Amino acid sequence: RIMSATRNAFADALAGTLGSLLSVWAFYPLDLRKTLVQAGRQQQKQQSYEVLFSGLATKSLHCVCSSFVFFWMESILMQFVMRHRKTKPPIFVKLLVNALAAMMNTCVTLPLDVLASK
């Protein structure tokens, strides 16, 4: 039973991570452009692909770690809640579980967040 729960948590974390990573790859150039505009830095009219995707590896690593930790913890915590309840948990319990997973995620991935923003 523990192995099954671990497998389910891993599958949830992997699926969430892949979805997040695809999103980062699809919108990274737009996100980079937005960040440069917010920082007040001007860009040349023509951008090479190398410039548009500079920092993508770091952003991808941060995304993978952050998403995996969040979805793994969310799944583990939700399984814990379900073990102690006979019925489907109410919305506020799901919100609490997600908030706890987000807090744990922040504690674990904050150093990568600092690196990704440099």
C-alpha positions in Angstrom: 0.0 0.0 0.0 2.9 2.4 0.8 4.5 1.5 -2.5 1.3 2.3 -4.4 0.9 5.6 -2.6 4.5 6.5 -3.5 3.9 5.5 -7.1 0.8 7.6 -7.2 2.6 10.6 -5.7 5.4 10.2 -8.2 3.0 10.0 -11.1 1.2 13.1 -10.0 4.5 15.0 -9.5 5.8 13.8 -12.9 2.6 14.8 -14.7 2.5 18.2 -13.1 6.2 18.8 -13.7 5.9 17.9 -17.4 2.9 20.3 -17.9 4.8 23.1 -16.1 7.9 22.5 -18.1 6.0 22.6 -21.4 4.4 25.9 -20.3 7.9 27.4 -19.5 9.3 26.3 -22.9 6.3 27.7 -24.8 6.2 31.1 -23.1 9.9 31.7 -22.1 10.7 34.3 -24.8 7.5 36.3 -23.9 8.3 36.0 -20.2 11.9 37.2 -20.8 10.7 40.1 -22.9 8.2 41.1 -20.2 10.9 41.0 -17.5 13.3 43.2 -19.6 10.5 45.7 -20.2 9.7 45.8 -16.5 13.4 46.3 -15.7 13.5 49.2 -18.1 16.1 47.6 -20.4 15.7 48.3 -24.1 16.2 45.5 -26.6 17.2 45.7 -30.2 14.4 45.2 -32.7 15.9 42.0 -34.0 16.7 39.3 -31.5 18.7 36.2 -32.2 17.3 32.9 -30.9 20.3 32.7 -28.6 19.3 35.9 -26.8 15.6 35.0 -26.7 16.4 31.7 -25.0 19.3 32.8 -22.7 18.6 31.5 -19.2 16.2 28.9 -20.4 18.2 26.0 -18.9 18.2 27.7 -15.4 14.5 28.5 -15.7 13.8 24.9 -16.7 15.7 23.5 -13.8 13.9 25.8 -11.4 10.6 24.8 -13.0 11.3 21.1 -12.8 12.4 21.2 -9.2 9.7 23.6 -8.0 6.8 21.7 -9.8 8.0 18.3 -8.7 8.3 19.3 -5.1 4.9 21.0 -5.1 3.0 18.2 -6.8 4.8 15.5 -4.8 4.0 17.2 -1.5 0.4 18.0 -2.5 -0.2 14.3 -3.4 1.5 13.0 -0.2 -0.5 15.4 1.9 -3.8 14.7 0.2 -3.2 10.9 0.6 -2.6 11.5 4.3 -5.9 13.5 4.5 -7.8 10.8 2.6 -6.6 8.1 5.0 -8.2 9.9 7.9 -11.5 10.8 6.2 -14.3 8.6 5.0 -15.6 11.2 2.5 -14.2 13.6 0.0 -12.4 16.5 1.8 -14.1 19.9 1.7 -12.6 22.7 -0.4 -11.0 24.5 2.6 -9.0 21.3 3.4 -7.8 21.1 -0.2 -6.8 24.8 0.0 -4.9 24.1 3.2 -3.2 21.1 1.7 -2.1 23.2 -1.4 -1.0 26.0 0.9 1.2 23.6 2.9 2.6 22.1 -0.3 3.4 25.6 -1.6 5.2 26.5 1.7 7.2 23.3 1.6 8.0 24.0 -2.1 9.2 27.5 -1.3 11.5 26.3 1.5 13.1 23.7 -0.7 13.4 25.6 -4.0 14.1 29.2 -2.8 17.9 29.0 -3.7 17.0 27.9 -7.2 14.5 30.8 -7.5 17.3 33.2 -6.6 19.6 31.7 -9.3 16.8 31.8 -11.9 16.1 35.4 -11.3 19.8 36.5 -11.8 
